[in-house]
Amino acid sequence: MFRKLKMQLILINLILTSLVLITIFSGIYILMSTSFKHSAYIRMSKTAEMENIPPSRPHDKNMTASESFFIKINFKNQIEEISPNSPLSEKNYKELLEQILKKNKPNGTATYENYILRYIKVPKSYGFIVVFQDKSFDDEVLRRLITISVTIYIISLVFVFIISLFLANISLKPIINAWKKQKAFTADASHELRTPLAVITTNLDIVLDNKDETVESQDKWLKNIKVETTRMTKLIGDLLFLARSDSHKNGFDTSSFDISSAVTKSVVPLEPVATKHKISILSDIHPDVIFLGNEGRINQLITILIDNAIKHTPEGGSIKVTLEKVKNKVEIIVSDTGEGIAPEHLNKIFERFYKVDKSRSNRQGNFGLGLSIAKCIVEEHNGTIDVSSTVGKGSTFKVIFPVS
């Protein structure tokens, strides 16, 4: 699919380049051809007007490109006079005269052996004068121009092909990566949905196989269905959020709010959860920091980061949430004393459905979408999010937002 698209892009570039080059070379050819013709007729017209060409050198049978020569014809179409610089004999002129009289045109071309001669026929009191000029030199120049143009054309197409191939590879790379990510996203989403659907189906089958049982006796299976339904609802909500983010349809209202207060409000509900796991949460929030953004999204961001820290911090550990304003930036740091992240996983943890420990993540009901959503929220606010970690010591997530 992408190979075909690449070849189409290259072909379009080659066609456009061909059209441009052909237009340029055709224009140059027409311009030079017209210029040669115009210059020749001007020189011949002057010769016809003068009716005399003093010999500049001894008679030479080789024609000179810029030199004009003439014959004077009476009313009986007989040659009366031949210019002294003429390279042709009277017999040759008679053959040329026959061609000119047959054409019956005031100007044009006539041929003699391997020569092509331009001519003009100007009426005079004694009949008319015919002035000739050899155009073989002009034709040779134009032939060389065509040869040079074709050579440049072929070389240019080769260069354009190479450059187009290089640019096509560069331009298609993000498209191919996006397509691969979308394909992987669809496959991962299908896989994650398959598990809760299988659990729900299995528990429903058990309930249906025991129709005579009371609701209370079926409580275990019904609770399993509710848990998996809740998980599916959260998963679908996360998937929709990411899908809208990809299509840039995650529109939200922005307003100025106290981000210090928003972060504090996000920390408080999670303190009992941390306490349950014997984890302490420490806060160092710089007060009264005003920020332009969406307060709901910032709350969601802080919740994701703290929840992630709780899941990866053992009992007796601690989590620290810091917010400070540095010049025209707001920095939010969430650090923990957890297990840490191995270096080979650091550049992948913001990818969708990525799980460092898949078995434990599945037990905790983690789909691997939280940090992806956190990154989307940060980018929506034109911020950056980075992580640093040491295995066995903990991890630190640092979010930086610009402040107007």
C-alpha positions in Angstrom: 0.0 0.0 0.0 2.7 2.5 1.0 5.0 1.4 -1.8 2.3 2.2 -4.3 1.7 5.6 -2.6 5.4 6.3 -2.7 5.6 5.6 -6.4 2.6 7.8 -7.0 4.3 10.7 -5.2 7.5 10.1 -7.2 5.6 9.9 -10.5 3.7 13.2 -9.7 7.0 14.9 -9.0 8.5 13.6 -12.3 5.5 14.7 -14.3 5.5 18.2 -12.8 9.3 18.5 -13.3 8.9 17.3 -16.9 6.2 19.8 -17.6 8.3 22.6 -16.1 11.4 21.6 -18.0 9.6 21.1 -21.3 7.9 24.5 -21.0 11.2 26.2 -20.3 13.2 24.5 -23.0 10.3 24.9 -25.5 10.2 28.6 -24.7 13.9 29.0 -25.1 13.8 27.1 -28.5 10.9 29.2 -29.8 12.5 32.4 -28.6 15.9 31.7 -30.2 14.3 30.4 -33.4 12.1 33.5 -33.7 15.1 35.7 -32.9 17.3 34.1 -35.6 14.5 34.5 -38.1 13.8 38.1 -37.2 17.4 39.1 -37.3 17.9 37.4 -40.7 15.0 39.1 -42.3 16.2 42.5 -40.9 19.6 42.0 -42.5 18.1 40.8 -45.8 15.7 43.7 -45.8 18.6 46.1 -45.5 20.4 44.4 -48.3 17.4 44.6 -50.5 17.1 48.3 -49.8 20.8 48.9 -50.6 20.8 46.7 -53.7 24.5 46.6 -53.5 27.0 44.7 -51.5 30.7 45.7 -51.8 32.9 42.6 -51.8 34.6 42.2 -48.5 36.8 39.4 -49.6 37.6 37.3 -52.6 34.8 35.0 -54.0 34.4 32.0 -51.8 32.0 29.1 -52.4 31.5 28.6 -48.7 28.5 30.4 -47.4 28.8 32.6 -44.3 25.9 32.5 -41.9 25.5 36.3 -41.4 26.2 37.2 -45.0 23.4 38.0 -47.5 23.6 37.8 -51.2 21.0 38.6 -53.9 19.8 38.3 -57.4 17.9 41.0 -59.4 15.0 39.7 -61.6 13.3 41.6 -64.4 9.6 41.4 -65.2 10.2 38.5 -67.5 11.5 36.5 -64.5 15.0 36.6 -65.9 18.2 37.1 -63.8 19.6 40.5 -64.5 22.3 40.7 -61.8 24.0 38.5 -59.2 25.6 40.0 -56.1 29.4 39.9 -56.2 29.7 38.0 -53.0 27.4 35.2 -54.2 28.7 31.7 -53.5 26.3 30.2 -56.1 26.4 30.0 -59.9 23.7 31.4 -62.2 22.5 27.9 -62.8 22.0 27.4 -59.1 20.0 30.6 -58.9 17.7 29.5 -61.7 16.8 26.4 -59.7 16.2 28.5 -56.6 14.2 31.0 -58.6 11.9 28.3 -59.9 11.1 27.2 -56.3 10.4 30.8 -55.2 8.1 31.5 -58.2 6.2 28.3 -57.5 5.7 29.3 -53.8 4.6 32.8 -54.8 5.4 34.1 -51.3 7.2 37.3 -50.3 9.5 35.3 -47.9 10.3 31.8 -46.9 12.9 29.1 -47.4 14.4 27.4 -50.5 16.7 24.4 -50.7 19.9 23.9 -52.7 21.8 20.6 -52.3 22.5 20.4 -48.5 21.8 24.1 -47.9 18.6 25.6 -46.7 18.3 29.3 -47.6 16.1 32.0 -46.3 14.9 34.5 -48.8 12.8 37.6 -49.2 11.3 38.9 -52.4 11.0 42.7 -52.7 9.3 44.5 -55.7 11.5 47.0 -57.5 11.1 49.3 -60.6 12.9 46.8 -62.8 11.0 43.7 -61.4 12.1 42.4 -58.0 15.1 41.5 -56.0 15.6 38.3 -54.1 17.9 38.3 -51.1 19.2 35.0 -49.7 20.9 34.0 -46.4 22.1 30.6 -45.4 20.1 29.3 -42.3 22.2 26.1 -41.8 24.2 27.8 -39.1 21.0 28.8 -37.2 19.7 25.2 -37.6 22.9 23.8 -36.2 22.7 26.1 -33.2 19.1 25.0 -32.6 20.0 21.3 -33.0 22.7 21.7 -30.4 20.2 23.5 -28.2 17.9 20.5 -28.5 20.7 18.1 -27.7 21.8 20.1 -24.6 18.1 20.5 -23.5 17.5 16.7 -23.8 20.7 16.0 -21.9 19.7 18.4 -19.1 16.2 17.0 -19.1 17.3 13.4 -18.6 19.9 14.4 -15.9 17.3 16.5 -14.1 14.8 13.7 -14.1 17.4 11.4 -12.6 18.2 13.9 -9.9 14.5 14.6 -9.3 13.8 10.8 -9.0 16.5 10.4 -6.4 15.4 13.5 -4.5 11.7 12.5 -4.7 12.6 9.0 -3.5 14.4 10.4 -0.5 11.7 13.0 0.3 8.9 10.4 -0.2 10.6 8.1 2.4 10.9 11.0 4.8 7.3 12.3 4.3 5.8 8.8 4.4 7.7 7.8 7.6 5.3 9.5 10.0 2.3 8.3 8.1 3.6 4.7 8.2 4.3 5.0 11.9 0.9 6.5 12.6 -0.7 3.6 10.6 1.3 1.0 12.6 0.3 2.7 15.8 -3.3 2.8 14.8 -3.2 -0.9 13.8 -1.5 -1.8 17.1 -4.0 0.4 19.0 -6.9 -1.5 17.4 -5.4 -4.9 18.1 -4.6 -3.9 21.8 -8.1 -2.5 22.3 -9.7 -5.6 20.9 -7.5 -7.7 23.2 -8.3 -5.6 26.3 -12.0 -5.7 25.6 -12.0 -9.5 25.0 -11.1 -10.3 28.6 -14.0 -8.4 30.4 -16.4 -9.6 27.7 -15.4 -13.2 28.3 -15.7 -12.8 32.0 -19.2 -11.2 31.6 -20.3 -13.9 29.2 -19.1 -16.7 31.5 -20.8 -15.3 34.6 -24.0 -14.7 32.7 -24.0 -18.3 31.5 -23.6 -19.4 35.1 -26.5 -17.2 36.2 -28.7 -18.5 33.3 -27.8 -22.1 34.1 -29.1 -21.6 37.6 -32.5 -19.9 36.9 -34.1 -21.4 40.0 -31.5 -19.8 42.3 -32.3 -16.6 44.2 -30.6 -13.3 43.3 -28.8 -13.4 46.6 -27.3 -16.8 45.8 -26.1 -15.5 42.4 -24.6 -12.4 44.1 -21.0 -13.5 43.4 -21.5 -13.8 39.6 -23.5 -10.6 39.4 -20.8 -8.7 41.2 -18.2 -10.1 38.8 -20.4 -8.8 35.9 -20.6 -5.4 37.6 -16.8 -5.2 38.1 -16.1 -6.1 34.5 -18.8 -3.7 33.2 -17.2 -0.9 35.2 -13.8 -1.8 33.8 -15.2 -1.9 30.3 -16.8 1.5 30.8 -13.5 3.0 32.0 -11.6 1.4 29.1 -14.1 2.6 26.5 -14.0 6.1 28.0 -10.2 6.1 27.8 -10.3 4.8 24.2 -12.7 7.6 23.2 -10.5 10.2 24.9 -7.4 9.0 23.0 -9.3 8.7 19.7 -10.6 12.3 20.0 -7.1 13.4 20.9 -5.8 11.8 17.7 -8.4 13.6 15.6 -7.9 16.9 17.5 -11.5 16.9 18.6 -10.8 16.9 22.4 -12.1 20.4 22.6 -12.3 21.9 26.1 -13.0 25.2 27.7 -10.1 27.2 29.1 -10.2 29.7 31.9 -7.9 31.2 34.5 -7.9 29.2 37.8 -5.8 28.6 40.8 -3.7 25.5 39.8 -2.3 25.3 43.3 -5.8 24.8 44.7 -6.6 22.3 41.9 -3.6 20.2 42.6 -4.3 20.1 46.3 -7.9 19.1 45.6 -6.7 16.2 43.5 -4.3 15.0 46.1 -6.7 14.9 49.1 -9.1 12.2 47.7 -6.1 9.9 47.0 -4.6 10.2 50.5 -7.0 7.5 52.0 -6.1 5.1 49.1 -2.4 5.7 49.8 -2.9 5.2 53.5 -4.7 1.9 52.8 -1.5 0.7 51.1 0.6 2.2 54.0 2.1 4.8 51.7 2.4 8.5 52.7 1.8 11.4 50.4 3.8 14.6 51.0 2.8 17.9 49.3 4.9 21.0 48.6 2.5 23.3 46.7 3.4 26.9 45.9 0.3 28.9 46.8 -1.8 31.1 44.5 -0.4 30.1 41.1 -2.8 31.2 38.4 -2.9 29.2 35.3 -4.9 29.3 32.0 -6.3 25.9 31.1 -9.0 23.4 31.9 -9.2 22.7 35.6 -10.9 19.3 35.1 -8.2 18.0 32.8 -5.5 19.2 35.3 -7.3 17.3 38.1 -7.4 14.2 35.8 -3.6 14.6 35.1 -2.7 14.7 38.8 -5.0 11.8 39.6 -3.4 9.7 36.9 0.2 10.5 38.1 -0.5 9.9 41.8 -2.6 6.7 41.1 0.3 5.4 39.0 2.8 6.2 41.8 0.6 4.3 44.4 0.4 1.2 42.2 4.2 1.1 41.9 5.2 2.0 45.4 5.5 -0.7 48.1 4.2 -0.5 51.6 6.2 2.0 53.8 7.1 4.0 50.7 6.2 7.7 50.1 5.0 9.9 47.3 5.8 13.6 47.0 3.8 16.1 44.9 5.5 19.4 44.2 4.2 22.5 42.4 6.2 25.6 41.9 6.3 28.6 39.5 9.7 29.2 37.9 9.8 32.4 35.8 7.1 32.0 33.1 6.6 28.2 33.7 4.7 26.0 36.1 6.4 22.8 37.2 4.5 19.9 38.7 6.6 17.0 40.0 5.3 13.7 41.2 8.0 11.4 42.7 7.8 8.1 44.5 10.1 5.7 46.3 8.8 2.7 44.4 10.4 0.0 42.3 11.6 2.3 39.6 11.6 1.8 35.8 14.3 0.0 33.9 16.1 2.2 31.3 14.8 0.0 28.4 11.2 0.9 29.4 11.6 4.6 30.0 11.0 5.7 26.4 8.0 3.5 26.0 5.9 4.1 29.1 3.8 6.8 27.5 2.8 4.5 24.7 -0.7 3.2 24.7 -1.3 -0.2 26.3 2.3 -0.4 27.3 2.8 -2.3 30.6 6.2 -2.9 32.3 4.8 -5.8 34.3 1.8 -7.1 32.4 0.8 -9.8 34.9 0.6 -7.4 37.8 -1.1 -4.7 35.6 -3.8 -7.1 34.7 -4.4 -8.1 38.4 -4.7 -4.4 39.3 -7.1 -3.8 36.4 -4.6 -1.5 34.6 -5.0 -1.2 30.8 -1.8 0.8 30.2 -3.6 3.9 29.1 -3.2 6.2 32.0 0.2 7.7 31.2 -0.9 8.0 27.5 -3.9 10.1 28.6 -1.6 12.1 30.9 0.7 12.9 28.0 -2.3 14.0 25.8 -3.6 16.3 28.5 -0.1 17.9 28.9 0.3 18.4 25.2 -3.2 19.9 25.0 -1.9 22.6 27.3 1.3 23.0 25.3 3.4 21.5 28.0 5.9 18.7 28.3 6.1 15.6 30.5 9.3 13.7 31.3 10.3 10.8 33.5 13.5 9.9 35.2 13.9 6.7 37.2 16.3 4.5 39.1 15.5 0.9 39.6 14.9 0.1 43.3 14.8 3.8 44.3 11.8 5.3 42.5 10.6 7.4 39.7 10.0 11.1 39.1 7.5 12.5 36.6 8.0 16.2 35.7 5.4 18.3 34.0 6.1 21.8 32.7 3.4 24.2 31.5 4.1 27.6 30.0 2.4 30.5 31.7 1.2 33.5 29.7 
